[in-house]
């Protein structure tokens, strides 16, 4: 037995020596290669270095873990861009999906960009906007902030292998990249909860494109709120929008054609809410006297539109602060104890919504905004929000 244990120990020592030698030689080879260059396959490396495939594989996996290398499924293993923390450019890239309608000039993303630009400027960084990663010299950037969409998965994966990347406003499921995002699910739940607390039971919803997590999570917030308050779902009360003013305007005709018209319609963004109201007014429908409307985002025109829009206000400044804080930590290779911050939006009650009847809850009927908010809290106390049947409920308070 003693011989067996000793023999195994010696074998382990020999294997470790081989592994360390392979890792050193691989590291030297990587230093001579360019960032993004493809490493030979593991079996080819085993032939070149004269070691077993398993020893090579172990060394390569450790170098991937150390971020000296990165893998792209079905394409191979590539050399990462070494981060030199002593040399910085003072520039951060802002990557926006190139096919996004209106781009950086959109009412929403212009606010995202301005808030992040202001915060980076306060820390001595310039923010450089781009829509095509191939058009940017990454050597001139310290990191990249990306407003992420699922179609950007491959580009984000490759960028993150070369530079620190933070996904902001939205994220891509399955990517191990830090993110600061809006709590789309719980915030929409709150909007519907507000509608219910003010006496509405027939509640329509203009949702956004469901190809991306924003649309999916906001729709889930709507349906879960109905379920939790015992209101039957009705698919006829759902309308597919595209976040544009025009789709809200078109939705007005659809909802007015329904035999069982909603008394409250929530929209996945403020632009659609404005288009919806415009369509209603042209049809002789009063907002909020006949139908209440709410939106999401709190873009600038939401407060000046007539009637002003009740909305879920995104905290652009807080998203910017957390994004910049996380980016600076990544640039400095500082450890952070989280990968994702989920920031709630806040309900702002304005002229576009009206109280029909507030549930009593033993306190009495209310009609002012402050009392309505208290009513929402009282009703919420009876709901276990940890059991809303959604994966993404970890909210940063």
N, C-alpha and C positions, 0 to 999 in steps of 0.2 A: 504493500500500500504506500509506504514512504517513497519507494522508487517511482511509483505511478504519479504521485502528487508532484514530486521533484521534476519528473520528465515533462509533465504538463506545464509546469511553471517555466521550465527552460524553453519549451516550444512557444509559449505565449511571449516570452521575452524576445525570441528570434522574430516572431511575427510583428511585434511592435517596432523592432529595429527596422525591418523591411518597410513597414508602413511609414515610419518617420522619414526614411530615405526617399521613398516615393513622393511623399508630400513636399519635401524640400526641393526635389528635382522638378516636380510639377510647378511649384511656386516660381522657380527660376525660369521655367519655360514661359509661364504666364507673363512674367515681367517683360519678356522680349516681344510679346504679342500686343496688338492694338486692341483698344476697347471695342467690343462688339465682334471681334474675330472669333470664328468657330474653332473649338478645340477638336482634335481628332477623336474618333470614337474610343470607348474604353477598351475594346479588344485590340484596336490598333495601338493604343498607348501601352497596353500590356506587351505587345510584340516589340515596340520601340524600346521600352525600358527593361524588358526581360524579367518582369514580375508577373505574378498570377493576376487573372482578371479580377478576383475578389479583392485583392490588395489595392489594385488601381481604383476599383469602384469605391472602396471605403475612403480613399484619399480624395477622390473627386467629390463625393458627397459632403465631406468635411469642408472642402473649399467652397462648395455651394452654400453651406451653412454659414461660413465666414464671409459670404458675399463677395469673394474673389472671383467666383464664377456664377453664372445663372443659366437656368435651363428654359428652353422654349419647347413645349410638347411637340413631338414629331419633327422637330427641326434640329435639335442638338443642344450642346452645352457651349456657352460663349463666355468670353472674358468681360468682366465687369469693369466699369470705369473707377479707378481708385479715387477716393475722396480725400483730397489734401486740405485739411482744416486750417493750415497755415496760410493758404493762398485762396482768397475769395475775390469774386468779381464785383460783388455788391448788386448783382442782378438776379431777379427771380422771374421765371417765365409764368405766364398765365395762359393756360391751354384751354380753349373753348372749342367744342365740336364744330367742325367747319360747315356742316349742313344744317345747323340750327338757324331757323328763320329769324331774320333781323340781326342775328349775331350779337355783337357787343353793344349795339344800339337799341336792343330790345328794352322795354321798360323795366323788366326784371333783372336781366344780366348786367345792365348798365349800373344798377345799384350794387350788385354783388362786386363787380369790378372796382367801382369807386371806393367802396368801404375797405376792400382788401388793399387797394393801392394806397389809400390814406394811412392805413395801419403799418404797412411795410415802409412807407416813407418816414414815419415817425421813428423807425428803427434803422434808418440809413440805407434802405434798399430801394432800388428802382424796380418797377414792375413792367415787364415786357410782354405784350399781348401777341399770341400767335394761334393759328388754327391748324397748321400742318407741321408736325414735329420735324419733317424732313427739311423744312425751310429755315430751321433754327440751328445755329452752332452751339451745341450743348456746353462746349468748353467756356462759353461766355456767360453761363448761368450757374448759380449756386444751387438751384433747386427749381422745381416746377409745381405750381398749384394748378390742379385740373378740375374743372366742373365736369364730373364724370358721367358718361352714359355707357350702357353695356356694349354698344358698337365700338367703343374705344378700348376694349379690353386688351387687345394685343399691343396697341401703341403704349398704353399705360404700363403694361408688363415690361416692355422693352425700355421705356423711359426710367422706370424705377430701378432697373438693373445698373443704370449709369449715373443717376442723380437722385437726390431725395425728392420724393413726390408726395404731396398731400392732396387727397381728393376733398373737394369742398362743395357744400350745398347738396350734393348727391354722391352716391357711391356705386360701385359695381360689386355685386355679390360674388364672393369667392376669391377676390383679390386680397392678398395680404399687404395692403397699403393703408397707412393711417388715413383717417377720414374725419371731417367735421361736417355734419349733415343736419338738415331740418328734420324735426320729428313729424313727418308727414302723416303717419298713422294716428298718433294720439291727438295731434292738433285738429285733424279732420273730425275725429271722435268728439272733441270738445265743441266744434261748430254745430254738429248734429245734436249734441246734448243741450246746447243753448236753445236750438229750435224747439226741441221737445219740451224743455222747461218753460217755454213761453206759450205752450198750449198747442203747438202744431203737431199733427199726427200724419198728415199726408205731405211727405217731404221728398221733393225731387232732387236729383243730383246731376250736374253736368260734369262728367269726369274727363280727364285728359287721356292722352295716348297710353295704352296699356302695354306697350313694348318696353317701357322703362319702369324702374322700381317706384318712381315718384307717383305715377298714375295708379299702379297696383296698390301701394300702401295707402294712398288717400281713399281709394275706393273701399279698401278693407276697413278703414276707420268708419266710413259711412255705414256699411252693412253691419258691422259689429255693434255700433251704437243702436241701430234699429233693433237688433236681436236682443241686446241687453235690456232694452226698455219695453220689450214685448210688442213691438210694432212689426207687423208682417211685411216682408219684402215684396215689392211689386216692380218687376223689371220694366214695366211701362213708364216708371218714374225716372229711369236712367236714360241719359242722352250722351252719346259719344261726341266730345268736343276735341279741339286740337290746340287749346290754349290761346286761340286767336279771337279777337273782338267779333269777327264775322261769324264764327261758329256759335257764339253766345246769341247773336242776333237771330241766326237761323233757328236756334233752339226755342226761341219764343213762340214761333209758329207751331212747332211740334207740341209744346206743353199746352197751348191754347186749344189744340185739336182734341185733347184728351177729354173723355167724358167725366172722369174723376180727376179734376185739376188739383195740382198741389197747392197748398197755401204757403209753402216755404220752399225755396229752391236754393241749394248751396252749389257754388261753382268752384271748380278746382283752381281757378285763379281769378284775379280782379278784372282782367281784360274781358273774359267771357261774361262775368257778372255785368259789366257795363254794356256789352252788346245785348245781353238778355233784357236789361232794363229799357234800353233804347227801343227794342222790338215791342215790348209790352206797352210802352207809352204811345207808340205809333198806332197800336191796336186799341187804344182807349182803356188799357188796364192800368190802374193806379198802383204804384209801389211806394209805400208798403201796404196801403189800405186794402188792396185786393190780394196781392201776392207779395210776400217778403222775399228778399234776395240777400245772399251773403257771398263773399269771395274769399280769396286766399292770397297772401303776399304783402298787402299794404303798400302797393306801388304809389308814387306821388299823386297821380290823378284820383286815387280812391277817396281822398279826403275832400277834393274840390268838385267832384262829379255831382250832378243833381239827379236824384238824392245821393248824398254821400254814402259810401259803401261800408256796410258792416263787414268786417274781414278778420281773418287770422293773420296777424302781423308777424312777418319773419323778422327776427332780430339780426339784421345785416351787420351791425357793429360788433355784436358778440361773436358771430360767425367769423368775422374778420380777425378779431383779437385772438380767438382760439386757433385759427388757421395759422396765423403768423407765429404764435407762441410754439405751436407744434413744429412748424417748418424750421425755426431757429434751433430747436432742440435736435431735430434730425440732422441739420447741417453740422452741428457740434458733436454729433454722435452721443448725445446725452440719452440716458435711459428714461423712458416714460412708461407709466404703469397702465396704459390703455392704448387701444388701437383705433377707437372710434368714439367720438363725442356726438351725442344726439341732442340737439338744442330745440326746445319747444317753441312754437309760435304762440302769440298772445291774442286773445279775443278782444277786438275793439268794436263796440256797439255804436252804430251810427244811424242815419236816417232811413236806410233801405230795408230795415227789418222792424216788425211791430209785434207787440204782445197781443196774443189772442186771449189766452187764459193761463195763468201761472198755477201749476199744481200746488195745492195748499200745503202739504207736508206738515200740517199742524201749526203753521205759523201765520197763515192768512194770505190773501191775494196781494200781489205786488205789481207795480207797473214801471218803476224807475230802474235804470241800468244797474245801479249798485245792488239793489235788492234782487234783481234777476241773477246777478253773479253769485250772490249768497245762496239763492235757490239751487243753482247748478251745483254748488259745493255740497249742499245738503243732500241732493239726489245722488251725487257721486259717492257719498259716504256709504251708500248701500251697495256699491258695486266694487268688487275686487278687481282692480285694473290689471293685476298680474295675470288674470284669467281671461283676457280678451282674445285669446286664441290667435295670437300673432307672435312671430318670433322676435320682432324688433321693438321691444318695449322698454329697453334700458335707457331711460331718459336722464340726461345730465340736468339736474335741478339748478 
